Amino acid sequence: MSDTSPESTRAPEHDHPEAGADAGVQADTEQTVADATRDIAEVPAVEVITTAAVHLMSAAAVKVGLADDPESQTDLDEARKLINALAGLITAGAPEISDMHARSLRDGLRSLQLAFREASTIPDELGKGPGEKWTGPVS
């Protein structure tokens, strides 16, 4: 009895020149992932935490209207989400990073919270604004 499964009817990989190219791309991708993993492994936790906080802070600043084109970039719903995430990260991460790092992140967060309050046409109750669950009231 002969095997007629799809696997048995395929030509060997060496008969398809693109198969070798795909293998090369896959090897390059695997090497890139391995390099990135190695690079990440060398980064201290404080740097990962502060970098993530700065990215959240930058995105929130744009969404709260502090960028070049506030008319088209302001989105307070998105800003609220980003500020909440930032406040949670800073609150949870503060004991793990030095006070020097935490203090500057808290200052940036507070500035964003105040900018959000100023940009809102219907202000949140004191203590109910974005991130205030973790930071306490900001006024």
N, CA, C and O atoms as CSV, one atom per row, in Angstrom:
chain,resi,resn,atom,element,x,y,z
A,1,MET,N,N,0.822,-1.164,0.000
A,1,MET,CA,C,0.000,0.000,0.000
A,1,MET,C,C,0.879,1.244,0.000
A,1,MET,O,O,1.828,1.328,0.780
A,2,SER,N,N,0.577,2.213,-0.863
A,2,SER,CA,C,1.424,3.398,-0.934
A,2,SER,C,C,0.820,4.512,-0.093
A,2,SER,O,O,-0.394,4.575,0.104
A,3,ASP,N,N,1.679,5.381,0.396
A,3,ASP,CA,C,1.261,6.518,1.220
A,3,ASP,C,C,0.955,7.692,0.298
A,3,ASP,O,O,1.831,8.159,-0.429
A,4,THR,N,N,-0.297,8.172,0.327
A,4,THR,CA,C,-0.681,9.298,-0.536
A,4,THR,C,C,-1.089,10.511,0.298
A,4,THR,O,O,-1.834,11.368,-0.176
A,5,SER,N,N,-0.607,10.585,1.530
A,5,SER,CA,C,-0.907,11.750,2.362
A,5,SER,C,C,-0.237,12.975,1.749
A,5,SER,O,O,0.728,12.838,0.997
A,6,PRO,N,N,-0.728,14.151,2.053
A,6,PRO,CA,C,-0.132,15.363,1.493
A,6,PRO,C,C,1.356,15.474,1.779
A,6,PRO,O,O,2.113,15.984,0.952
A,7,GLU,N,N,1.784,14.997,2.954
A,7,GLU,CA,C,3.202,15.065,3.280
A,7,GLU,C,C,4.037,14.195,2.347
A,7,GLU,O,O,5.154,14.564,1.983
A,8,SER,N,N,3.498,13.043,1.961
A,8,SER,CA,C,4.289,12.130,1.135
A,8,SER,C,C,4.343,12.594,-0.314
A,8,SER,O,O,5.227,12.167,-1.057
A,9,THR,N,N,3.422,13.456,-0.735
A,9,THR,CA,C,3.415,13.905,-2.120
A,9,THR,C,C,4.201,15.195,-2.314
A,9,THR,O,O,4.382,15.634,-3.449
A,10,ARG,N,N,4.671,15.812,-1.235
A,10,ARG,CA,C,5.455,17.037,-1.354
A,10,ARG,C,C,6.851,16.711,-1.860
A,10,ARG,O,O,7.430,15.670,-1.549
A,11,ALA,N,N,7.359,17.628,-2.641
A,11,ALA,CA,C,8.739,17.472,-3.098
A,11,ALA,C,C,9.670,17.820,-1.951
A,11,ALA,O,O,9.311,18.628,-1.094
A,12,PRO,N,N,10.835,17.241,-1.914
A,12,PRO,CA,C,11.797,17.590,-0.864
A,12,PRO,C,C,12.105,19.083,-0.902
A,12,PRO,O,O,12.012,19.713,-1.955
A,13,GLU,N,N,12.475,19.654,0.260
A,13,GLU,CA,C,12.730,21.092,0.354
A,13,GLU,C,C,13.791,21.562,-0.623
A,13,GLU,O,O,13.713,22.684,-1.123
A,14,HIS,N,N,14.781,20.724,-0.905
A,14,HIS,CA,C,15.853,21.185,-1.793
A,14,HIS,C,C,15.362,21.371,-3.217
A,14,HIS,O,O,16.064,21.976,-4.027
A,15,ASP,N,N,14.167,20.866,-3.553
A,15,ASP,CA,C,13.604,21.077,-4.885
A,15,ASP,C,C,12.934,22.439,-5.011
A,15,ASP,O,O,12.614,22.863,-6.122
A,16,HIS,N,N,12.715,23.139,-3.888
A,16,HIS,CA,C,12.070,24.441,-3.894
A,16,HIS,C,C,13.068,25.487,-3.420
A,16,HIS,O,O,13.393,25.524,-2.233
A,17,PRO,N,N,13.561,26.333,-4.310
A,17,PRO,CA,C,14.553,27.320,-3.886
A,17,PRO,C,C,14.023,28.274,-2.822
A,17,PRO,O,O,14.787,28.737,-1.975
A,18,GLU,N,N,12.713,28.578,-2.853
A,18,GLU,CA,C,12.175,29.508,-1.856
A,18,GLU,C,C,12.185,28.901,-0.458
A,18,GLU,O,O,12.174,29.645,0.523
A,19,ALA,N,N,12.205,27.592,-0.334
A,19,ALA,CA,C,12.251,26.949,0.977
A,19,ALA,C,C,13.544,27.320,1.692
A,19,ALA,O,O,13.531,27.552,2.901
A,20,GLY,N,N,14.628,27.378,0.990
A,20,GLY,CA,C,15.902,27.774,1.585
A,20,GLY,C,C,15.874,29.224,2.018
A,20,GLY,O,O,16.428,29.572,3.061
A,21,ALA,N,N,15.231,30.081,1.228
A,21,ALA,CA,C,15.120,31.494,1.576
A,21,ALA,C,C,14.269,31.655,2.833
A,21,ALA,O,O,14.605,32.444,3.716
A,22,ASP,N,N,13.159,30.901,2.915
A,22,ASP,CA,C,12.309,30.958,4.101
A,22,ASP,C,C,13.077,30.518,5.338
A,22,ASP,O,O,12.928,31.108,6.409
A,23,ALA,N,N,13.892,29.492,5.194
A,23,ALA,CA,C,14.688,29.004,6.315
A,23,ALA,C,C,15.693,30.072,6.745
A,23,ALA,O,O,15.946,30.246,7.937
A,24,GLY,N,N,16.262,30.782,5.777
A,24,GLY,CA,C,17.206,31.849,6.092
A,24,GLY,C,C,16.539,32.997,6.819
A,24,GLY,O,O,17.101,33.544,7.768
A,25,VAL,N,N,15.342,33.365,6.380
A,25,VAL,CA,C,14.592,34.432,7.040
A,25,VAL,C,C,14.232,34.005,8.455
A,25,VAL,O,O,14.333,34.792,9.396
A,26,GLN,N,N,13.813,32.755,8.595
A,26,GLN,CA,C,13.459,32.260,9.923
A,26,GLN,C,C,14.683,32.269,10.842
A,26,GLN,O,O,14.573,32.645,12.009
A,27,ALA,N,N,15.830,31.864,10.337
A,27,ALA,CA,C,17.052,31.868,11.143
A,27,ALA,C,C,17.422,33.293,11.553
A,27,ALA,O,O,17.833,33.525,12.689
A,28,ASP,N,N,17.275,34.258,10.617
A,28,ASP,CA,C,17.556,35.654,10.933
A,28,ASP,C,C,16.607,36.166,12.007
A,28,ASP,O,O,17.026,36.864,12.930
A,29,THR,N,N,15.324,35.818,11.888
A,29,THR,CA,C,14.324,36.243,12.866
A,29,THR,C,C,14.638,35.655,14.229
A,29,THR,O,O,14.567,36.354,15.240
A,30,GLU,N,N,14.983,34.381,14.265
A,30,GLU,CA,C,15.318,33.737,15.532
A,30,GLU,C,C,16.544,34.387,16.162
A,30,GLU,O,O,16.604,34.540,17.382
A,31,GLN,N,N,17.516,34.767,15.351
A,31,GLN,CA,C,18.719,35.423,15.861
A,31,GLN,C,C,18.371,36.809,16.411
A,31,GLN,O,O,18.887,37.215,17.453
A,32,THR,N,N,17.497,37.529,15.708
A,32,THR,CA,C,17.077,38.853,16.166
A,32,THR,C,C,16.363,38.752,17.508
A,32,THR,O,O,16.617,39.552,18.408
A,33,VAL,N,N,15.476,37.780,17.646
A,33,VAL,CA,C,14.760,37.559,18.909
A,33,VAL,C,C,15.755,37.194,20.016
A,33,VAL,O,O,15.648,37.693,21.137
A,34,ALA,N,N,16.704,36.340,19.706
A,34,ALA,CA,C,17.707,35.948,20.701
A,34,ALA,C,C,18.537,37.155,21.135
A,34,ALA,O,O,18.836,37.313,22.318
A,35,ASP,N,N,18.907,38.007,20.176
A,35,ASP,CA,C,19.673,39.211,20.501
A,35,ASP,C,C,18.860,40.156,21.378
A,35,ASP,O,O,19.377,40.700,22.354
A,36,ALA,N,N,17.584,40.352,21.030
A,36,ALA,CA,C,16.717,41.241,21.813
A,36,ALA,C,C,16.533,40.696,23.220
A,36,ALA,O,O,16.559,41.455,24.188
A,37,THR,N,N,16.349,39.398,23.340
A,37,THR,CA,C,16.187,38.774,24.651
A,37,THR,C,C,17.439,38.977,25.480
A,37,THR,O,O,17.360,39.300,26.666
A,38,ARG,N,N,18.580,38.792,24.867
A,38,ARG,CA,C,19.848,38.983,25.556
A,38,ARG,C,C,19.974,40.448,25.979
A,38,ARG,O,O,20.397,40.730,27.100
A,39,ASP,N,N,19.612,41.383,25.093
A,39,ASP,CA,C,19.682,42.808,25.414
A,39,ASP,C,C,18.759,43.141,26.584
A,39,ASP,O,O,19.160,43.854,27.503
A,40,ILE,N,N,17.538,42.636,26.557
A,40,ILE,CA,C,16.585,42.894,27.635
A,40,ILE,C,C,17.102,42.320,28.952
A,40,ILE,O,O,16.921,42.926,30.009
A,41,ALA,N,N,17.726,41.187,28.894
A,41,ALA,CA,C,18.246,40.549,30.100
A,41,ALA,C,C,19.312,41.408,30.778
A,41,ALA,O,O,19.530,41.296,31.984
A,42,GLU,N,N,19.968,42.258,30.008
A,42,GLU,CA,C,21.039,43.095,30.546
A,42,GLU,C,C,20.533,44.432,31.089
A,42,GLU,O,O,21.301,45.176,31.699
A,43,VAL,N,N,19.252,44.746,30.878
A,43,VAL,CA,C,18.701,46.031,31.309
A,43,VAL,C,C,18.201,45.917,32.744
A,43,VAL,O,O,17.432,45.009,33.062
A,44,PRO,N,N,18.631,46.831,33.614
A,44,PRO,CA,C,18.162,46.791,35.003
A,44,PRO,C,C,16.657,47.076,35.088
A,44,PRO,O,O,16.108,47.816,34.272
A,45,ALA,N,N,16.011,46.484,36.076
A,45,ALA,CA,C,14.565,46.637,36.257
A,45,ALA,C,C,14.162,48.098,36.386
A,45,ALA,O,O,13.135,48.500,35.839
A,46,VAL,N,N,14.945,48.899,37.096
A,46,VAL,CA,C,14.601,50.310,37.274
A,46,VAL,C,C,14.518,51.010,35.918
A,46,VAL,O,O,13.673,51.886,35.731
A,47,GLU,N,N,15.359,50.647,34.994
A,47,GLU,CA,C,15.328,51.250,33.670
A,47,GLU,C,C,14.098,50.814,32.876
A,47,GLU,O,O,13.500,51.626,32.171
A,48,VAL,N,N,13.721,49.556,32.983
A,48,VAL,CA,C,12.517,49.067,32.298
A,48,VAL,C,C,11.286,49.779,32.852
A,48,VAL,O,O,10.427,50.218,32.087
A,49,ILE,N,N,11.193,49.898,34.176
A,49,ILE,CA,C,10.047,50.546,34.814
A,49,ILE,C,C,9.978,52.016,34.420
A,49,ILE,O,O,8.912,52.501,34.040
A,50,THR,N,N,11.090,52.729,34.503
A,50,THR,CA,C,11.059,54.156,34.173
A,50,THR,C,C,10.805,54.385,32.689
A,50,THR,O,O,10.133,55.350,32.324
A,51,THR,N,N,11.323,53.527,31.834
A,51,THR,CA,C,11.072,53.661,30.394
A,51,THR,C,C,9.591,53.456,30.087
A,51,THR,O,O,9.002,54.211,29.313
A,52,ALA,N,N,9.001,52.446,30.689
A,52,ALA,CA,C,7.562,52.207,30.490
A,52,ALA,C,C,6.759,53.408,30.990
A,52,ALA,O,O,5.799,53.825,30.341
A,53,ALA,N,N,7.143,53.957,32.127
A,53,ALA,CA,C,6.433,55.116,32.676
A,53,ALA,C,C,6.563,56.323,31.751
A,53,ALA,O,O,5.591,57.049,31.543
A,54,VAL,N,N,7.742,56.541,31.200
A,54,VAL,CA,C,7.950,57.677,30.292
A,54,VAL,C,C,7.113,57.507,29.025
A,54,VAL,O,O,6.570,58.486,28.512
A,55,HIS,N,N,7.004,56.294,28.518
A,55,HIS,CA,C,6.157,56.056,27.335
A,55,HIS,C,C,4.692,56.353,27.655
A,55,HIS,O,O,4.009,57.010,26.869
A,56,LEU,N,N,4.211,55.882,28.784
A,56,LEU,CA,C,2.831,56.169,29.195
A,56,LEU,C,C,2.632,57.671,29.386
A,56,LEU,O,O,1.611,58.227,28.980
A,57,MET,N,N,3.612,58.319,30.004
A,57,MET,CA,C,3.536,59.747,30.256
A,57,MET,C,C,3.483,60.538,28.947
A,57,MET,O,O,2.693,61.473,28.817
A,58,SER,N,N,4.308,60.170,27.996
A,58,SER,CA,C,4.346,60.856,26.701
A,58,SER,C,C,3.017,60.689,25.956
A,58,SER,O,O,2.473,61.652,25.415
A,59,ALA,N,N,2.514,59.472,25.936
A,59,ALA,CA,C,1.240,59.211,25.258
A,59,ALA,C,C,0.107,59.972,25.937
A,59,ALA,O,O,-0.749,60.539,25.258
A,60,ALA,N,N,0.093,59.991,27.265
A,60,ALA,CA,C,-0.947,60.712,27.996
A,60,ALA,C,C,-0.861,62.210,27.731
A,60,ALA,O,O,-1.890,62.874,27.608
A,61,ALA,N,N,0.339,62.746,27.643
A,61,ALA,CA,C,0.509,64.175,27.371
A,61,ALA,C,C,-0.097,64.544,26.021
A,61,ALA,O,O,-0.748,65.581,25.891
A,62,VAL,N,N,0.115,63.707,25.031
A,62,VAL,CA,C,-0.465,63.960,23.706
A,62,VAL,C,C,-1.984,63.907,23.797
A,62,VAL,O,O,-2.670,64.789,23.281
A,63,LYS,N,N,-2.507,62.885,24.445
A,63,LYS,CA,C,-3.956,62.687,24.512
A,63,LYS,C,C,-4.660,63.745,25.363
A,63,LYS,O,O,-5.848,64.002,25.165
A,64,VAL,N,N,-3.950,64.357,26.300
A,64,VAL,CA,C,-4.561,65.384,27.143
A,64,VAL,C,C,-4.473,66.763,26.475
A,64,VAL,O,O,-5.016,67.744,26.982
A,65,GLY,N,N,-3.784,66.822,25.337
A,65,GLY,CA,C,-3.744,68.064,24.567
A,65,GLY,C,C,-2.493,68.887,24.741
A,65,GLY,O,O,-2.496,70.081,24.443
A,66,LEU,N,N,-1.416,68.276,25.220
A,66,LEU,CA,C,-0.177,69.013,25.454
A,66,LEU,C,C,0.824,68.873,24.304
A,66,LEU,O,O,2.011,69.144,24.482
A,67,ALA,N,N,0.359,68.456,23.143
A,67,ALA,CA,C,1.258,68.252,22.002
A,67,ALA,C,C,1.068,69.368,20.973
A,67,ALA,O,O,0.421,70.381,21.240
A,68,ASP,N,N,1.645,69.155,19.799
A,68,ASP,CA,C,1.652,70.155,18.732
A,68,ASP,C,C,0.272,70.523,18.208
A,68,ASP,O,O,0.018,71.686,17.896
A,69,ASP,N,N,-0.618,69.548,18.109
A,69,ASP,CA,C,-1.911,69.770,17.466
A,69,ASP,C,C,-3.043,69.321,18.390
A,69,ASP,O,O,-3.683,68.302,18.129
A,70,PRO,N,N,-3.296,70.068,19.466
A,70,PRO,CA,C,-4.292,69.621,20.441
A,70,PRO,C,C,-5.692,69.436,19.876
A,70,PRO,O,O,-6.450,68.602,20.370
A,71,GLU,N,N,-6.047,70.203,18.845
A,71,GLU,CA,C,-7.398,70.088,18.288
A,71,GLU,C,C,-7.660,68.691,17.737
A,71,GLU,O,O,-8.763,68.161,17.873
A,72,SER,N,N,-6.650,68.099,17.117
A,72,SER,CA,C,-6.864,66.778,16.516
A,72,SER,C,C,-6.326,65.633,17.378
A,72,SER,O,O,-6.685,64.478,17.150
A,73,GLN,N,N,-5.479,65.926,18.355
A,73,GLN,CA,C,-4.847,64.852,19.124
A,73,GLN,C,C,-5.463,64.630,20.501
A,73,GLN,O,O,-5.240,63.580,21.104
A,74,THR,N,N,-6.217,65.575,21.007
A,74,THR,CA,C,-6.789,65.435,22.348
A,74,THR,C,C,-7.881,64.362,22.353
A,74,THR,O,O,-8.788,64.362,21.521
A,75,ASP,N,N,-7.760,63.462,23.308
A,75,ASP,CA,C,-8.750,62.398,23.510
A,75,ASP,C,C,-8.728,62.070,25.000
A,75,ASP,O,O,-7.928,61.253,25.455
A,76,LEU,N,N,-9.609,62.713,25.745
A,76,LEU,CA,C,-9.576,62.580,27.196
A,76,LEU,C,C,-9.932,61.183,27.694
A,76,LEU,O,O,-9.474,60.778,28.763
A,77,ASP,N,N,-10.736,60.442,26.942
A,77,ASP,CA,C,-11.030,59.057,27.322
A,77,ASP,C,C,-9.742,58.228,27.280
A,77,ASP,O,O,-9.457,57.464,28.202
A,78,GLU,N,N,-8.977,58.386,26.211
A,78,GLU,CA,C,-7.702,57.680,26.097
A,78,GLU,C,C,-6.708,58.196,27.138
A,78,GLU,O,O,-5.964,57.412,27.727
A,79,ALA,N,N,-6.692,59.501,27.365
A,79,ALA,CA,C,-5.787,60.087,28.363
A,79,ALA,C,C,-6.075,59.507,29.748
A,79,ALA,O,O,-5.151,59.194,30.498
A,80,ARG,N,N,-7.356,59.367,30.085
A,80,ARG,CA,C,-7.734,58.804,31.389
A,80,ARG,C,C,-7.147,57.402,31.565
A,80,ARG,O,O,-6.600,57.082,32.620
A,81,LYS,N,N,-7.262,56.580,30.541
A,81,LYS,CA,C,-6.730,55.211,30.611
A,81,LYS,C,C,-5.224,55.217,30.816
A,81,LYS,O,O,-4.694,54.472,31.640
A,82,LEU,N,N,-4.546,56.058,30.064
A,82,LEU,CA,C,-3.084,56.127,30.160
A,82,LEU,C,C,-2.639,56.657,31.523
A,82,LEU,O,O,-1.685,56.140,32.105
A,83,ILE,N,N,-3.316,57.678,32.035
A,83,ILE,CA,C,-2.959,58.238,33.339
A,83,ILE,C,C,-3.239,57.229,34.448
A,83,ILE,O,O,-2.454,57.123,35.390
A,84,ASN,N,N,-4.338,56.491,34.356
A,84,ASN,CA,C,-4.616,55.441,35.341
A,84,ASN,C,C,-3.517,54.380,35.337
A,84,ASN,O,O,-3.044,53.962,36.394
A,85,ALA,N,N,-3.117,53.951,34.146
A,85,ALA,CA,C,-2.051,52.943,34.040
A,85,ALA,C,C,-0.735,53.488,34.595
A,85,ALA,O,O,-0.006,52.788,35.298
A,86,LEU,N,N,-0.448,54.735,34.271
A,86,LEU,CA,C,0.779,55.364,34.762
A,86,LEU,C,C,0.770,55.458,36.286
A,86,LEU,O,O,1.769,55.144,36.934
A,87,ALA,N,N,-0.349,55.886,36.856
A,87,ALA,CA,C,-0.445,56.000,38.313
A,87,ALA,C,C,-0.267,54.639,38.983
A,87,ALA,O,O,0.405,54.531,40.009
A,88,GLY,N,N,-0.870,53.605,38.405
A,88,GLY,CA,C,-0.707,52.259,38.963
A,88,GLY,C,C,0.739,51.784,38.895
A,88,GLY,O,O,1.259,51.210,39.851
A,89,LEU,N,N,1.383,52.028,37.756
A,89,LEU,CA,C,2.788,51.612,37.593
A,89,LEU,C,C,3.683,52.359,38.576
A,89,LEU,O,O,4.536,51.751,39.223
A,90,ILE,N,N,3.498,53.659,38.690
A,90,ILE,CA,C,4.351,54.450,39.594
A,90,ILE,C,C,4.112,54.038,41.043
A,90,ILE,O,O,5.063,53.884,41.810
A,91,THR,N,N,2.861,53.862,41.418
A,91,THR,CA,C,2.547,53.472,42.792
A,91,THR,C,C,3.131,52.100,43.122
A,91,THR,O,O,3.728,51.909,44.181
A,92,ALA,N,N,2.954,51.155,42.212
A,92,ALA,CA,C,3.474,49.802,42.453
A,92,ALA,C,C,4.995,49.748,42.336
A,92,ALA,O,O,5.650,49.007,43.068
A,93,GLY,N,N,5.553,50.527,41.422
A,93,GLY,CA,C,6.989,50.467,41.174
A,93,GLY,C,C,7.835,51.304,42.105
A,93,GLY,O,O,9.031,51.050,42.251
A,94,ALA,N,N,7.234,52.304,42.740
A,94,ALA,CA,C,8.004,53.227,43.582
A,94,ALA,C,C,8.880,52.532,44.627
A,94,ALA,O,O,10.037,52.919,44.792
A,95,PRO,N,N,8.374,51.524,45.336
A,95,PRO,CA,C,9.246,50.868,46.321
A,95,PRO,C,C,10.422,50.114,45.680
A,95,PRO,O,O,11.420,49.830,46.343
A,96,GLU,N,N,10.294,49.801,44.407
A,96,GLU,CA,C,11.324,49.015,43.727
A,96,GLU,C,C,12.393,49.874,43.057
A,96,GLU,O,O,13.477,49.389,42.730
A,97,ILE,N,N,12.077,51.158,42.855
A,97,ILE,CA,C,13.045,52.063,42.227
A,97,ILE,C,C,13.443,53.100,43.265
A,97,ILE,O,O,12.756,53.258,44.274
A,98,SER,N,N,14.511,53.788,43.041
A,98,SER,CA,C,14.970,54.759,44.029
A,98,SER,C,C,14.005,55.924,44.146
A,98,SER,O,O,13.220,56.192,43.236
A,99,ASP,N,N,14.069,56.608,45.268
A,99,ASP,CA,C,13.209,57.767,45.495
A,99,ASP,C,C,13.476,58.832,44.441
A,99,ASP,O,O,12.558,59.543,44.032
A,100,MET,N,N,14.713,58.947,44.003
A,100,MET,CA,C,15.070,59.921,42.980
A,100,MET,C,C,14.259,59.686,41.701
A,100,MET,O,O,13.734,60.636,41.120
A,101,HIS,N,N,14.154,58.444,41.266
A,101,HIS,CA,C,13.380,58.110,40.075
A,101,HIS,C,C,11.883,58.280,40.333
A,101,HIS,O,O,11.170,58.863,39.515
A,102,ALA,N,N,11.418,57.780,41.451
A,102,ALA,CA,C,9.988,57.824,41.771
A,102,ALA,C,C,9.499,59.265,41.898
A,102,ALA,O,O,8.395,59.581,41.454
A,103,ARG,N,N,10.294,60.132,42.488
A,103,ARG,CA,C,9.883,61.517,42.694
A,103,ARG,C,C,9.631,62.220,41.357
A,103,ARG,O,O,8.616,62.898,41.199
A,104,SER,N,N,10.533,62.067,40.409
A,104,SER,CA,C,10.341,62.739,39.118
A,104,SER,C,C,9.151,62.150,38.358
A,104,SER,O,O,8.443,62.877,37.662
A,105,LEU,N,N,8.925,60.848,38.484
A,105,LEU,CA,C,7.761,60.238,37.838
A,105,LEU,C,C,6.469,60.731,38.481
A,105,LEU,O,O,5.488,60.993,37.785
A,106,ARG,N,N,6.466,60.858,39.805
A,106,ARG,CA,C,5.272,61.370,40.492
A,106,ARG,C,C,4.978,62.816,40.078
A,106,ARG,O,O,3.819,63.192,39.901
A,107,ASP,N,N,6.032,63.620,39.926
A,107,ASP,CA,C,5.849,65.010,39.490
A,107,ASP,C,C,5.223,65.063,38.099
A,107,ASP,O,O,4.310,65.851,37.854
A,108,GLY,N,N,5.711,64.233,37.199
A,108,GLY,CA,C,5.153,64.184,35.851
A,108,GLY,C,C,3.707,63.725,35.863
A,108,GLY,O,O,2.867,64.278,35.153
A,109,LEU,N,N,3.418,62.716,36.667
A,109,LEU,CA,C,2.050,62.214,36.798
A,109,LEU,C,C,1.132,63.309,37.314
A,109,LEU,O,O,0.044,63.507,36.773
A,110,ARG,N,N,1.546,64.015,38.339
A,110,ARG,CA,C,0.732,65.090,38.917
A,110,ARG,C,C,0.457,66.169,37.869
A,110,ARG,O,O,-0.662,66.674,37.780
A,111,SER,N,N,1.459,66.520,37.085
A,111,SER,CA,C,1.274,67.518,36.024
A,111,SER,C,C,0.235,67.057,35.015
A,111,SER,O,O,-0.591,67.849,34.560
A,112,LEU,N,N,0.276,65.780,34.667
A,112,LEU,CA,C,-0.715,65.236,33.735
A,112,LEU,C,C,-2.116,65.240,34.342
A,112,LEU,O,O,-3.095,65.557,33.666
A,113,GLN,N,N,-2.199,64.889,35.611
A,113,GLN,CA,C,-3.501,64.887,36.274
A,113,GLN,C,C,-4.093,66.301,36.305
A,113,GLN,O,O,-5.291,66.476,36.079
A,114,LEU,N,N,-3.271,67.293,36.579
A,114,LEU,CA,C,-3.743,68.674,36.591
A,114,LEU,C,C,-4.133,69.138,35.188
A,114,LEU,O,O,-5.134,69.835,35.018
A,115,ALA,N,N,-3.342,68.752,34.181
A,115,ALA,CA,C,-3.663,69.110,32.794
A,115,ALA,C,C,-4.976,68.462,32.371
A,115,ALA,O,O,-5.775,69.075,31.662
A,116,PHE,N,N,-5.198,67.224,32.806
A,116,PHE,CA,C,-6.450,66.535,32.492
A,116,PHE,C,C,-7.621,67.299,33.114
A,116,PHE,O,O,-8.625,67.555,32.449
A,117,ARG,N,N,-7.487,67.659,34.384
A,117,ARG,CA,C,-8.548,68.378,35.086
A,117,ARG,C,C,-8.848,69.692,34.364
A,117,ARG,O,O,-10.011,70.066,34.207
A,118,GLU,N,N,-7.811,70.385,33.931
A,118,GLU,CA,C,-7.976,71.659,33.225
A,118,GLU,C,C,-8.637,71.475,31.852
A,118,GLU,O,O,-9.423,72.320,31.424
A,119,ALA,N,N,-8.321,70.382,31.170
A,119,ALA,CA,C,-8.853,70.131,29.827
A,119,ALA,C,C,-10.290,69.620,29.847
A,119,ALA,O,O,-10.992,69.708,28.840
A,120,SER,N,N,-10.728,69.092,30.975
A,120,SER,CA,C,-12.077,68.514,31.068
A,120,SER,C,C,-13.130,69.602,31.126
A,120,SER,O,O,-13.024,70.551,31.903
A,121,THR,N,N,-14.149,69.452,30.291
A,121,THR,CA,C,-15.267,70.405,30.337
A,121,THR,C,C,-16.186,70.101,31.518
A,121,THR,O,O,-16.838,70.999,32.049
A,122,ILE,N,N,-16.235,68.847,31.922
A,122,ILE,CA,C,-16.994,68.431,33.110
A,122,ILE,C,C,-15.989,67.801,34.074
A,122,ILE,O,O,-15.692,66.611,33.974
A,123,PRO,N,N,-15.470,68.594,35.000
A,123,PRO,CA,C,-14.420,68.081,35.897
A,123,PRO,C,C,-14.914,66.935,36.787
A,123,PRO,O,O,-16.066,66.899,37.217
A,124,ASP,N,N,-14.003,66.015,37.039
A,124,ASP,CA,C,-14.283,64.924,37.975
A,124,ASP,C,C,-14.327,65.489,39.396
A,124,ASP,O,O,-13.728,66.524,39.687
A,125,GLU,N,N,-15.048,64.788,40.274
A,125,GLU,CA,C,-15.014,65.141,41.693
A,125,GLU,C,C,-13.577,64.988,42.171
A,125,GLU,O,O,-12.824,64.163,41.654
A,126,LEU,N,N,-13.208,65.785,43.155
A,126,LEU,CA,C,-11.881,65.676,43.741
A,126,LEU,C,C,-11.686,64.256,44.270
A,126,LEU,O,O,-12.512,63.759,45.037
A,127,GLY,N,N,-10.627,63.622,43.874
A,127,GLY,CA,C,-10.349,62.243,44.264
A,127,GLY,C,C,-10.879,61.214,43.287
A,127,GLY,O,O,-10.614,60.022,43.447
A,128,LYS,N,N,-11.629,61.649,42.268
A,128,LYS,CA,C,-12.209,60.727,41.282
A,128,LYS,C,C,-11.574,60.886,39.899
A,128,LYS,O,O,-11.979,60.214,38.951
A,129,GLY,N,N,-10.600,61.753,39.783
A,129,GLY,CA,C,-9.934,61.966,38.497
A,129,GLY,C,C,-9.024,60.795,38.151
A,129,GLY,O,O,-8.835,59.887,38.960
A,130,PRO,N,N,-8.462,60.820,36.945
A,130,PRO,CA,C,-7.597,59.713,36.528
A,130,PRO,C,C,-6.380,59.565,37.445
A,130,PRO,O,O,-5.666,60.528,37.723
A,131,GLY,N,N,-6.171,58.352,37.896
A,131,GLY,CA,C,-5.027,58.028,38.738
A,131,GLY,C,C,-5.200,58.370,40.199
A,131,GLY,O,O,-4.395,57.943,41.028
A,132,GLU,N,N,-6.236,59.135,40.543
A,132,GLU,CA,C,-6.397,59.575,41.928
A,132,GLU,C,C,-6.758,58.430,42.873
A,132,GLU,O,O,-6.635,58.558,44.091
A,133,LYS,N,N,-7.194,57.332,42.312
A,133,LYS,CA,C,-7.440,56.132,43.123
A,133,LYS,C,C,-6.127,55.692,43.790
A,133,LYS,O,O,-6.133,55.169,44.904
A,134,TRP,N,N,-5.014,55.911,43.099
A,134,TRP,CA,C,-3.705,55.479,43.600
A,134,TRP,C,C,-2.922,56.629,44.239
A,134,TRP,O,O,-2.121,56.401,45.145
A,135,THR,N,N,-3.146,57.845,43.779
A,135,THR,CA,C,-2.336,58.957,44.254
A,135,THR,C,C,-3.022,59.806,45.309
A,135,THR,O,O,-2.370,60.572,46.019
A,136,GLY,N,N,-4.328,59.673,45.411
A,136,GLY,CA,C,-5.088,60.574,46.258
A,136,GLY,C,C,-5.496,61.795,45.435
A,136,GLY,O,O,-5.072,61.935,44.288
A,137,PRO,N,N,-6.313,62.677,46.008
A,137,PRO,CA,C,-6.822,63.828,45.279
A,137,PRO,C,C,-5.695,64.754,44.797
A,137,PRO,O,O,-4.703,64.972,45.493
A,138,VAL,N,N,-5.880,65.282,43.605
A,138,VAL,CA,C,-4.932,66.228,43.018
A,138,VAL,C,C,-5.714,67.483,42.686
A,138,VAL,O,O,-6.698,67.438,41.948
A,139,SER,N,N,-5.270,68.603,43.237
A,139,SER,CA,C,-5.946,69.863,42.924
A,139,SER,C,C,-4.938,70.975,42.741
A,139,SER,O,O,-5.318,72.114,42.471
